[in-house]
Amino acid sequence: MNNRRKLLIALSAGALAAPLAAFAQQQGKVWRIGFMASSMPPAEILEAFREGLRERGYAEGKSVVVEYRWPSDTNQSLPDLAAELVRLKVDLIFAWATPATLAAKRATSTDPSS
């Protein structure tokens, strides 16, 4: 993977972690992130995501739990996976690729910026 792509992924993970940092004062809270993709992401994408969390002080399985979802076959739909993340009451959904982003947007009416 080229350095520019790595930087973009790291910045995306940073943007994801920034809202969580605002709530870091809540000691003991384990944050839940839904990571959603249109297909299985390459290993380097997942590692860059995890590295971005670690760089910001989040330890997967300790201070943050990540629920990973992507279709395992053509019979699984993105809207169903997005709805599952909403039912799990994740604190935020990180979507990789436009189809996953649209499915996540349609699955919830909660707007974190409001």
C-alpha positions in Angstrom: 0.0 0.0 0.0 1.4 3.4 -0.9 2.2 6.0 1.8 -0.6 8.4 0.6 -3.2 5.7 1.1 -1.8 4.8 4.5 -2.0 8.4 5.5 -5.6 8.7 4.3 -6.5 5.6 6.4 -4.7 6.8 9.4 -6.4 10.2 9.2 -9.8 8.5 8.8 -9.1 6.4 11.9 -8.1 9.6 13.7 -11.3 11.3 12.6 -13.1 8.4 14.0 -11.3 8.4 17.3 -11.7 12.2 17.8 -15.3 12.1 19.0 -14.4 9.3 21.4 -11.6 11.3 22.8 -14.1 14.0 23.7 -15.8 11.5 26.0 -12.6 10.1 27.4 -13.3 11.6 30.9 -15.9 8.8 31.4 -13.5 6.4 33.1 -14.3 2.7 32.7 -16.5 3.2 29.6 -15.9 0.7 26.9 -16.7 2.2 23.6 -18.4 0.1 20.9 -17.6 0.8 17.2 -19.3 -0.8 14.3 -16.8 -1.3 11.4 -18.8 -1.9 8.3 -17.5 -2.6 4.7 -19.0 -3.6 1.4 -16.7 -6.6 1.2 -13.8 -8.0 3.3 -11.3 -5.2 3.5 -7.6 -5.9 2.8 -5.6 -6.8 5.9 -3.6 -3.5 5.6 -6.8 -1.5 5.8 -7.9 -3.3 9.0 -4.4 -2.9 10.5 -4.3 0.8 9.7 -7.7 1.2 11.4 -6.5 -0.6 14.5 -3.2 1.3 14.5 -5.1 4.6 14.4 -7.1 3.6 17.4 -3.9 2.5 19.3 -2.1 5.7 18.4 -5.0 7.5 20.2 -4.8 5.4 23.3 -7.6 2.9 22.6 -6.9 -0.8 23.2 -9.1 -3.1 21.3 -10.9 -5.4 23.6 -10.2 -3.2 26.6 -11.2 0.5 26.1 -13.0 -0.2 22.7 -14.8 -3.1 21.2 -15.1 -3.2 17.5 -18.0 -5.1 15.8 -16.8 -6.0 12.3 -19.4 -6.5 9.6 -19.2 -7.2 5.9 -21.1 -9.6 3.7 -19.7 -13.1 3.8 -21.5 -14.0 0.6 -24.0 -12.6 -1.9 -27.0 -13.6 0.2 -26.1 -11.2 3.0 -27.2 -7.6 2.5 -25.5 -4.5 3.7 -28.8 -3.1 5.1 -29.2 -6.1 7.3 -25.7 -5.8 8.6 -26.2 -2.1 9.3 -29.4 -2.8 11.1 -27.6 -5.4 13.2 -25.0 -2.8 14.3 -27.8 -0.4 15.2 -29.5 -3.1 17.3 -26.2 -3.7 19.0 -26.3 0.0 20.0 -22.7 0.7 18.9 -21.5 4.2 19.8 -20.6 4.9 16.2 -20.4 3.2 12.8 -17.3 3.5 10.7 -18.2 2.6 7.1 -15.6 1.7 4.5 -16.8 2.4 0.9 -19.8 4.1 -0.4 -22.3 1.2 -0.4 -21.6 0.5 3.3 -21.8 4.2 4.1 -25.2 4.5 2.5 -26.5 1.3 4.2 -25.3 2.7 7.6 -27.0 6.1 6.9 -30.3 4.4 6.0 -30.2 2.2 9.1 -30.2 5.0 11.6 -31.7 8.5 11.9 -29.3 9.4 14.7 -27.1 12.3 13.7 -24.0 12.6 16.0 -23.5 16.2 14.9 -26.9 17.4 16.3 
